[in-house]
């Protein structure tokens, strides 16, 4: 399952929907496998406001059947915002149908 969230680009002051895919830890610790995710893509242009980014992320997740997280990640704006995150499945919701 993909999980959508938002990353804030501090250099440009923009907000980007970002998506994560389940990724087992290198240690092979199965207890964490259900919670460890790696970022796989982000909205390159981003949005001027957090609300716009959240709305776009919710729409993408509704279409792609991915979970939604309220997490806000921070990015200095250099390079690519690749990251690893641990999500508690109890804090990930599915977007409402249109």
Rosetta constraint file for C-alpha pairs under 8 A:
AtomPair CA 1 CA 21 HARMONIC 6.48 0.50
AtomPair CA 1 CA 22 HARMONIC 6.70 0.50
AtomPair CA 1 CA 66 HARMONIC 5.96 0.50
AtomPair CA 1 CA 67 HARMONIC 7.12 0.50
AtomPair CA 2 CA 19 HARMONIC 6.45 0.50
AtomPair CA 2 CA 20 HARMONIC 5.44 0.50
AtomPair CA 2 CA 21 HARMONIC 4.90 0.50
AtomPair CA 2 CA 22 HARMONIC 7.06 0.50
AtomPair CA 2 CA 65 HARMONIC 7.93 0.50
AtomPair CA 2 CA 66 HARMONIC 4.82 0.50
AtomPair CA 2 CA 67 HARMONIC 6.19 0.50
AtomPair CA 3 CA 19 HARMONIC 5.56 0.50
AtomPair CA 3 CA 20 HARMONIC 5.09 0.50
AtomPair CA 3 CA 21 HARMONIC 6.68 0.50
AtomPair CA 3 CA 61 HARMONIC 7.78 0.50
AtomPair CA 3 CA 66 HARMONIC 5.43 0.50
AtomPair CA 3 CA 67 HARMONIC 4.51 0.50
AtomPair CA 3 CA 68 HARMONIC 5.54 0.50
AtomPair CA 3 CA 69 HARMONIC 6.70 0.50
AtomPair CA 3 CA 92 HARMONIC 7.66 0.50
AtomPair CA 4 CA 17 HARMONIC 6.82 0.50
AtomPair CA 4 CA 18 HARMONIC 5.74 0.50
AtomPair CA 4 CA 19 HARMONIC 4.48 0.50
AtomPair CA 4 CA 20 HARMONIC 6.38 0.50
AtomPair CA 4 CA 57 HARMONIC 6.28 0.50
AtomPair CA 4 CA 58 HARMONIC 7.73 0.50
AtomPair CA 4 CA 61 HARMONIC 6.64 0.50
AtomPair CA 4 CA 66 HARMONIC 6.86 0.50
AtomPair CA 4 CA 67 HARMONIC 6.15 0.50
AtomPair CA 4 CA 68 HARMONIC 4.93 0.50
AtomPair CA 4 CA 69 HARMONIC 5.99 0.50
AtomPair CA 5 CA 17 HARMONIC 5.81 0.50
AtomPair CA 5 CA 18 HARMONIC 5.35 0.50
AtomPair CA 5 CA 19 HARMONIC 6.32 0.50
AtomPair CA 5 CA 54 HARMONIC 7.67 0.50
AtomPair CA 5 CA 57 HARMONIC 6.98 0.50
AtomPair CA 5 CA 68 HARMONIC 6.35 0.50
AtomPair CA 5 CA 69 HARMONIC 5.22 0.50
AtomPair CA 5 CA 70 HARMONIC 6.23 0.50
AtomPair CA 5 CA 71 HARMONIC 5.79 0.50
AtomPair CA 5 CA 72 HARMONIC 6.57 0.50
AtomPair CA 5 CA 73 HARMONIC 7.84 0.50
AtomPair CA 6 CA 15 HARMONIC 6.56 0.50
AtomPair CA 6 CA 16 HARMONIC 5.50 0.50
AtomPair CA 6 CA 17 HARMONIC 4.43 0.50
AtomPair CA 6 CA 18 HARMONIC 5.40 0.50
AtomPair CA 6 CA 50 HARMONIC 7.97 0.50
AtomPair CA 6 CA 53 HARMONIC 6.84 0.50
AtomPair CA 6 CA 54 HARMONIC 6.82 0.50
AtomPair CA 6 CA 57 HARMONIC 7.61 0.50
AtomPair CA 6 CA 70 HARMONIC 7.80 0.50
AtomPair CA 6 CA 71 HARMONIC 6.75 0.50
AtomPair CA 6 CA 72 HARMONIC 5.18 0.50
AtomPair CA 6 CA 73 HARMONIC 6.22 0.50
AtomPair CA 7 CA 15 HARMONIC 5.78 0.50
AtomPair CA 7 CA 16 HARMONIC 5.21 0.50
AtomPair CA 7 CA 17 HARMONIC 6.34 0.50
AtomPair CA 7 CA 18 HARMONIC 6.37 0.50
AtomPair CA 7 CA 72 HARMONIC 5.59 0.50
AtomPair CA 7 CA 73 HARMONIC 4.38 0.50
AtomPair CA 7 CA 74 HARMONIC 5.52 0.50
AtomPair CA 7 CA 75 HARMONIC 6.56 0.50
AtomPair CA 7 CA 81 HARMONIC 7.90 0.50
AtomPair CA 8 CA 13 HARMONIC 7.00 0.50
AtomPair CA 8 CA 14 HARMONIC 5.98 0.50
AtomPair CA 8 CA 15 HARMONIC 4.58 0.50
AtomPair CA 8 CA 16 HARMONIC 6.38 0.50
AtomPair CA 8 CA 72 HARMONIC 7.02 0.50
AtomPair CA 8 CA 73 HARMONIC 6.13 0.50
AtomPair CA 8 CA 74 HARMONIC 5.00 0.50
AtomPair CA 8 CA 75 HARMONIC 5.82 0.50
AtomPair CA 9 CA 13 HARMONIC 5.50 0.50
AtomPair CA 9 CA 14 HARMONIC 5.24 0.50
AtomPair CA 9 CA 15 HARMONIC 6.03 0.50
AtomPair CA 9 CA 16 HARMONIC 7.42 0.50
AtomPair CA 9 CA 74 HARMONIC 6.57 0.50
AtomPair CA 9 CA 75 HARMONIC 4.96 0.50
AtomPair CA 9 CA 76 HARMONIC 5.92 0.50
AtomPair CA 9 CA 77 HARMONIC 5.07 0.50
AtomPair CA 10 CA 14 HARMONIC 7.07 0.50
AtomPair CA 10 CA 74 HARMONIC 7.24 0.50
AtomPair CA 10 CA 75 HARMONIC 6.12 0.50
AtomPair CA 10 CA 76 HARMONIC 5.24 0.50
AtomPair CA 10 CA 77 HARMONIC 6.04 0.50
AtomPair CA 11 CA 76 HARMONIC 5.80 0.50
AtomPair CA 11 CA 77 HARMONIC 4.95 0.50
AtomPair CA 11 CA 78 HARMONIC 7.89 0.50
AtomPair CA 12 CA 77 HARMONIC 6.91 0.50
AtomPair CA 13 CA 48 HARMONIC 7.19 0.50
AtomPair CA 14 CA 46 HARMONIC 5.86 0.50
AtomPair CA 14 CA 47 HARMONIC 5.42 0.50
AtomPair CA 14 CA 48 HARMONIC 5.03 0.50
AtomPair CA 14 CA 49 HARMONIC 6.68 0.50
AtomPair CA 14 CA 50 HARMONIC 7.88 0.50
AtomPair CA 15 CA 46 HARMONIC 5.22 0.50
AtomPair CA 15 CA 47 HARMONIC 5.10 0.50
AtomPair CA 15 CA 48 HARMONIC 6.38 0.50
AtomPair CA 15 CA 49 HARMONIC 6.28 0.50
AtomPair CA 15 CA 50 HARMONIC 5.69 0.50
AtomPair CA 15 CA 53 HARMONIC 5.84 0.50
AtomPair CA 16 CA 42 HARMONIC 6.29 0.50
AtomPair CA 16 CA 43 HARMONIC 5.30 0.50
AtomPair CA 16 CA 44 HARMONIC 7.00 0.50
AtomPair CA 16 CA 45 HARMONIC 7.31 0.50
AtomPair CA 16 CA 46 HARMONIC 4.25 0.50
AtomPair CA 16 CA 47 HARMONIC 6.28 0.50
AtomPair CA 16 CA 53 HARMONIC 5.89 0.50
AtomPair CA 17 CA 42 HARMONIC 5.59 0.50
AtomPair CA 17 CA 43 HARMONIC 5.41 0.50
AtomPair CA 17 CA 46 HARMONIC 7.08 0.50
AtomPair CA 17 CA 53 HARMONIC 5.69 0.50
AtomPair CA 17 CA 54 HARMONIC 6.94 0.50
AtomPair CA 17 CA 56 HARMONIC 7.16 0.50
AtomPair CA 17 CA 57 HARMONIC 5.34 0.50
AtomPair CA 18 CA 39 HARMONIC 6.97 0.50
AtomPair CA 18 CA 40 HARMONIC 7.72 0.50
AtomPair CA 18 CA 41 HARMONIC 5.82 0.50
AtomPair CA 18 CA 42 HARMONIC 4.10 0.50
AtomPair CA 18 CA 43 HARMONIC 6.47 0.50
AtomPair CA 18 CA 57 HARMONIC 7.73 0.50
AtomPair CA 19 CA 39 HARMONIC 5.61 0.50
AtomPair CA 19 CA 40 HARMONIC 5.83 0.50
AtomPair CA 19 CA 41 HARMONIC 5.43 0.50
AtomPair CA 19 CA 42 HARMONIC 6.16 0.50
AtomPair CA 20 CA 37 HARMONIC 5.64 0.50
AtomPair CA 20 CA 38 HARMONIC 5.21 0.50
AtomPair CA 20 CA 39 HARMONIC 4.11 0.50
AtomPair CA 20 CA 40 HARMONIC 5.45 0.50
AtomPair CA 20 CA 41 HARMONIC 7.34 0.50
AtomPair CA 21 CA 37 HARMONIC 5.26 0.50
AtomPair CA 21 CA 38 HARMONIC 5.53 0.50
AtomPair CA 21 CA 39 HARMONIC 6.33 0.50
AtomPair CA 21 CA 40 HARMONIC 6.42 0.50
AtomPair CA 22 CA 33 HARMONIC 7.63 0.50
AtomPair CA 22 CA 34 HARMONIC 7.10 0.50
AtomPair CA 22 CA 35 HARMONIC 7.34 0.50
AtomPair CA 22 CA 36 HARMONIC 6.07 0.50
AtomPair CA 22 CA 37 HARMONIC 4.40 0.50
AtomPair CA 22 CA 38 HARMONIC 6.56 0.50
AtomPair CA 23 CA 33 HARMONIC 6.75 0.50
AtomPair CA 23 CA 36 HARMONIC 5.65 0.50
AtomPair CA 23 CA 37 HARMONIC 4.96 0.50
AtomPair CA 23 CA 38 HARMONIC 5.99 0.50
AtomPair CA 24 CA 28 HARMONIC 6.57 0.50
AtomPair CA 24 CA 29 HARMONIC 7.71 0.50
AtomPair CA 24 CA 30 HARMONIC 7.50 0.50
AtomPair CA 24 CA 32 HARMONIC 7.40 0.50
AtomPair CA 24 CA 33 HARMONIC 4.55 0.50
AtomPair CA 24 CA 34 HARMONIC 7.53 0.50
AtomPair CA 24 CA 36 HARMONIC 6.26 0.50
AtomPair CA 24 CA 37 HARMONIC 7.67 0.50
AtomPair CA 25 CA 29 HARMONIC 6.41 0.50
AtomPair CA 25 CA 32 HARMONIC 7.16 0.50
AtomPair CA 25 CA 33 HARMONIC 6.24 0.50
AtomPair CA 25 CA 36 HARMONIC 6.76 0.50
AtomPair CA 28 CA 33 HARMONIC 7.70 0.50
AtomPair CA 29 CA 33 HARMONIC 6.59 0.50
AtomPair CA 30 CA 34 HARMONIC 7.59 0.50
AtomPair CA 32 CA 36 HARMONIC 6.21 0.50
AtomPair CA 35 CA 86 HARMONIC 5.13 0.50
AtomPair CA 35 CA 87 HARMONIC 5.13 0.50
AtomPair CA 35 CA 88 HARMONIC 6.12 0.50
AtomPair CA 35 CA 89 HARMONIC 7.17 0.50
AtomPair CA 36 CA 84 HARMONIC 7.11 0.50
AtomPair CA 36 CA 85 HARMONIC 5.94 0.50
AtomPair CA 36 CA 86 HARMONIC 4.57 0.50
AtomPair CA 36 CA 87 HARMONIC 6.63 0.50
AtomPair CA 37 CA 84 HARMONIC 5.70 0.50
AtomPair CA 37 CA 85 HARMONIC 5.27 0.50
AtomPair CA 37 CA 86 HARMONIC 6.00 0.50
AtomPair CA 37 CA 87 HARMONIC 7.30 0.50
AtomPair CA 38 CA 82 HARMONIC 7.54 0.50
AtomPair CA 38 CA 83 HARMONIC 5.96 0.50
AtomPair CA 38 CA 84 HARMONIC 4.45 0.50
AtomPair CA 38 CA 85 HARMONIC 6.32 0.50
AtomPair CA 39 CA 82 HARMONIC 5.61 0.50
AtomPair CA 39 CA 83 HARMONIC 5.56 0.50
AtomPair CA 39 CA 84 HARMONIC 6.32 0.50
AtomPair CA 39 CA 85 HARMONIC 7.89 0.50
AtomPair CA 40 CA 82 HARMONIC 7.45 0.50
AtomPair CA 42 CA 81 HARMONIC 7.94 0.50
AtomPair CA 46 CA 53 HARMONIC 6.94 0.50
AtomPair CA 47 CA 52 HARMONIC 6.08 0.50
AtomPair CA 47 CA 53 HARMONIC 5.63 0.50
AtomPair CA 48 CA 52 HARMONIC 7.24 0.50
AtomPair CA 49 CA 53 HARMONIC 6.55 0.50
AtomPair CA 50 CA 54 HARMONIC 6.10 0.50
AtomPair CA 51 CA 55 HARMONIC 6.08 0.50
AtomPair CA 52 CA 56 HARMONIC 6.23 0.50
AtomPair CA 53 CA 57 HARMONIC 6.05 0.50
AtomPair CA 54 CA 58 HARMONIC 6.07 0.50
AtomPair CA 55 CA 59 HARMONIC 6.26 0.50
AtomPair CA 56 CA 60 HARMONIC 6.16 0.50
AtomPair CA 57 CA 61 HARMONIC 6.05 0.50
AtomPair CA 57 CA 68 HARMONIC 7.98 0.50
AtomPair CA 58 CA 62 HARMONIC 6.02 0.50
AtomPair CA 58 CA 68 HARMONIC 6.97 0.50
AtomPair CA 58 CA 95 HARMONIC 6.15 0.50
AtomPair CA 59 CA 63 HARMONIC 6.33 0.50
AtomPair CA 59 CA 95 HARMONIC 7.91 0.50
AtomPair CA 60 CA 64 HARMONIC 5.97 0.50
AtomPair CA 61 CA 65 HARMONIC 5.37 0.50
AtomPair CA 61 CA 66 HARMONIC 4.65 0.50
AtomPair CA 61 CA 67 HARMONIC 6.44 0.50
AtomPair CA 61 CA 68 HARMONIC 6.91 0.50
AtomPair CA 61 CA 94 HARMONIC 7.73 0.50
AtomPair CA 61 CA 95 HARMONIC 6.60 0.50
AtomPair CA 62 CA 66 HARMONIC 6.77 0.50
AtomPair CA 62 CA 94 HARMONIC 7.53 0.50
AtomPair CA 62 CA 95 HARMONIC 5.43 0.50
AtomPair CA 62 CA 96 HARMONIC 7.00 0.50
AtomPair CA 62 CA 97 HARMONIC 6.61 0.50
AtomPair CA 62 CA 98 HARMONIC 7.88 0.50
AtomPair CA 65 CA 94 HARMONIC 7.42 0.50
AtomPair CA 66 CA 94 HARMONIC 6.67 0.50
AtomPair CA 66 CA 95 HARMONIC 7.97 0.50
AtomPair CA 67 CA 92 HARMONIC 5.76 0.50
AtomPair CA 67 CA 93 HARMONIC 5.37 0.50
AtomPair CA 67 CA 94 HARMONIC 4.76 0.50
AtomPair CA 67 CA 95 HARMONIC 7.02 0.50
AtomPair CA 68 CA 92 HARMONIC 5.34 0.50
AtomPair CA 68 CA 93 HARMONIC 5.14 0.50
AtomPair CA 68 CA 94 HARMONIC 5.86 0.50
AtomPair CA 68 CA 95 HARMONIC 6.66 0.50
AtomPair CA 69 CA 91 HARMONIC 6.67 0.50
AtomPair CA 69 CA 92 HARMONIC 4.99 0.50
AtomPair CA 69 CA 93 HARMONIC 6.76 0.50
AtomPair CA 70 CA 92 HARMONIC 7.85 0.50
AtomPair CA 75 CA 81 HARMONIC 6.16 0.50
AtomPair CA 77 CA 81 HARMONIC 7.64 0.50
AtomPair CA 87 CA 91 HARMONIC 7.26 0.50
AtomPair CA 87 CA 92 HARMONIC 7.42 0.50
AtomPair CA 88 CA 92 HARMONIC 6.96 0.50
